[in-house]
Amino acid sequence: MSERTDTRYAPSLFDESEAREPRRFKVLLHNDDYTTMDFVVHVLRRVFQKPEQEAMRIMLAVHQQGLGMCGVYTAEVAETKVDTVHAMAKAAGFPLRASLEEV
């Protein structure tokens, strides 16, 4: 193929309007009547790397408002964190649930 007909690297083929930021998702924890507050704090510290005070604040939001936001991530990272929360909760015998919500 000659350089004249090879358009793979032609700058005019890249349209900057097509480049988009990846979709972002909030990871939410849901309140239930069985999961202990200590376990929720443990999950927030381990899975979401939250410092103690922030983990306590989010845990109280879950407890008092029924829902707490753990962070905003790309789809793949958010899905992995939700799966990790569910696996940890199941292993510990708690029904703690996490979900995604697009930002």
C-alpha contacts under 8 A as a table, 3 or more apart, distances in Angstrom:
res1	aa1	res2	aa2	distance
1	M	5	T	6.74
1	M	6	D	6.52
2	S	5	T	5.62
2	S	6	D	6.31
3	E	6	D	5.15
4	R	7	T	7.58
6	D	9	Y	7.50
7	T	10	A	5.09
7	T	13	L	7.92
8	R	13	L	7.95
9	Y	13	L	7.82
10	A	13	L	5.79
10	A	14	F	7.86
11	P	14	F	5.87
12	S	15	D	7.22
15	D	18	E	5.59
15	D	19	A	7.35
16	E	19	A	5.33
17	S	20	R	7.42
22	P	74	T	6.53
23	R	74	T	6.05
23	R	75	A	6.60
23	R	102	E	7.41
23	R	103	V	7.74
24	R	72	V	6.34
24	R	73	Y	5.39
24	R	74	T	4.65
24	R	75	A	6.14
24	R	102	E	5.99
24	R	103	V	5.67
25	F	72	V	5.34
25	F	73	Y	5.38
25	F	74	T	6.07
25	F	75	A	6.09
25	F	78	A	6.49
25	F	100	L	5.92
25	F	101	E	5.31
25	F	102	E	4.28
25	F	103	V	5.31
26	K	69	M	6.65
26	K	70	C	7.26
26	K	71	G	5.69
26	K	72	V	4.38
26	K	73	Y	6.53
26	K	78	A	7.38
26	K	100	L	5.54
26	K	101	E	5.12
26	K	102	E	6.17
26	K	103	V	6.31
27	V	69	M	5.89
27	V	70	C	5.50
27	V	71	G	5.71
27	V	72	V	6.33
27	V	73	Y	7.66
27	V	78	A	6.23
27	V	81	K	7.86
27	V	82	V	7.13
27	V	98	A	6.75
27	V	99	S	5.73
27	V	100	L	4.82
27	V	101	E	6.67
28	L	67	L	6.50
28	L	68	G	5.49
28	L	69	M	4.55
28	L	70	C	5.83
28	L	71	G	7.81
28	L	98	A	5.37
28	L	99	S	5.22
28	L	100	L	6.24
28	L	101	E	7.61
29	L	62	V	6.58
29	L	67	L	5.64
29	L	68	G	5.28
29	L	69	M	6.50
29	L	70	C	7.12
29	L	96	L	7.49
29	L	97	R	5.97
29	L	98	A	4.45
29	L	99	S	6.63
30	H	62	V	6.13
30	H	66	G	5.80
30	H	67	L	4.78
30	H	68	G	6.81
30	H	96	L	6.83
30	H	97	R	5.53
30	H	98	A	6.07
30	H	99	S	7.91
31	N	35	T	7.98
31	N	62	V	5.33
31	N	63	H	5.75
31	N	66	G	4.74
31	N	67	L	6.08
31	N	96	L	7.25
31	N	97	R	7.77
32	D	35	T	6.31
32	D	66	G	7.88
32	D	95	P	7.28
32	D	96	L	6.75
34	Y	94	F	6.58
34	Y	95	P	6.99
35	T	39	F	6.80
35	T	40	V	7.25
35	T	94	F	5.28
35	T	95	P	6.46
35	T	96	L	6.02
36	T	39	F	5.27
36	T	40	V	6.53
37	M	40	V	5.12
37	M	41	V	6.29
37	M	59	M	6.62
37	M	63	H	7.89
38	D	41	V	5.15
38	D	42	H	6.14
39	F	42	H	4.86
39	F	43	V	6.18
40	V	43	V	5.10
40	V	44	L	6.19
40	V	59	M	6.17
41	V	44	L	5.05
41	V	45	R	6.14
41	V	52	E	7.67
41	V	55	A	5.36
41	V	56	M	6.17
41	V	59	M	6.19
42	H	45	R	5.22
42	H	46	R	6.01
43	V	46	R	5.15
43	V	47	V	5.52
43	V	48	F	7.26
43	V	85	V	6.84
43	V	88	M	7.86
44	L	47	V	5.65
44	L	48	F	5.07
44	L	49	Q	6.47
44	L	50	K	5.78
44	L	55	A	5.58
44	L	70	C	7.19
45	R	48	F	5.72
45	R	49	Q	4.62
45	R	50	K	4.62
45	R	51	P	6.31
45	R	52	E	6.99
45	R	55	A	6.37
46	R	49	Q	5.41
46	R	50	K	7.56
47	V	81	K	6.63
47	V	84	T	7.28
47	V	85	V	7.23
48	F	70	C	6.80
48	F	71	G	7.55
48	F	81	K	7.74
50	K	54	E	5.99
50	K	55	A	5.53
51	P	54	E	5.50
51	P	55	A	6.06
52	E	55	A	5.12
52	E	56	M	6.16
53	Q	56	M	5.10
53	Q	57	R	6.24
54	E	57	R	4.98
54	E	58	I	6.20
55	A	58	I	5.23
55	A	59	M	6.02
56	M	59	M	5.03
56	M	60	L	6.14
57	R	60	L	5.23
57	R	61	A	6.36
58	I	61	A	5.03
58	I	62	V	6.28
58	I	68	G	5.52
58	I	69	M	6.87
58	I	70	C	7.09
59	M	62	V	5.06
59	M	63	H	6.17
59	M	68	G	6.93
60	L	63	H	4.90
60	L	64	Q	5.83
60	L	65	Q	7.96
61	A	64	Q	5.21
61	A	65	Q	5.29
61	A	66	G	6.87
61	A	67	L	6.24
61	A	68	G	5.27
62	V	65	Q	5.59
62	V	66	G	4.71
62	V	67	L	4.28
62	V	68	G	4.59
63	H	66	G	5.64
63	H	67	L	7.38
65	Q	68	G	7.60
72	V	78	A	7.48
72	V	103	V	7.89
73	Y	76	E	7.95
73	Y	77	V	5.90
73	Y	78	A	5.32
74	T	77	V	5.46
74	T	78	A	6.02
75	A	78	A	5.17
75	A	79	E	6.04
76	E	79	E	5.22
76	E	80	T	6.20
77	V	80	T	5.13
77	V	81	K	6.23
78	A	81	K	5.14
78	A	82	V	6.24
78	A	100	L	7.00
79	E	82	V	5.15
79	E	83	D	6.17
79	E	100	L	7.47
80	T	83	D	5.10
80	T	84	T	6.10
81	K	84	T	4.99
81	K	85	V	6.17
82	V	85	V	5.15
82	V	86	H	6.27
82	V	98	A	5.50
82	V	99	S	6.36
82	V	100	L	7.66
83	D	86	H	5.15
83	D	87	A	6.14
84	T	87	A	5.08
84	T	88	M	6.09
85	V	88	M	5.21
85	V	89	A	6.04
85	V	96	L	7.67
85	V	97	R	7.41
85	V	98	A	6.77
86	H	89	A	5.11
86	H	90	K	6.04
86	H	96	L	6.88
86	H	97	R	6.38
86	H	98	A	7.10
87	A	90	K	5.19
87	A	91	A	6.14
88	M	91	A	5.16
88	M	92	A	6.19
89	A	92	A	5.11
89	A	93	G	6.02
89	A	94	F	4.89
89	A	95	P	6.24
89	A	96	L	5.76
90	K	93	G	4.99
90	K	94	F	5.78
90	K	95	P	6.80
91	A	94	F	7.73
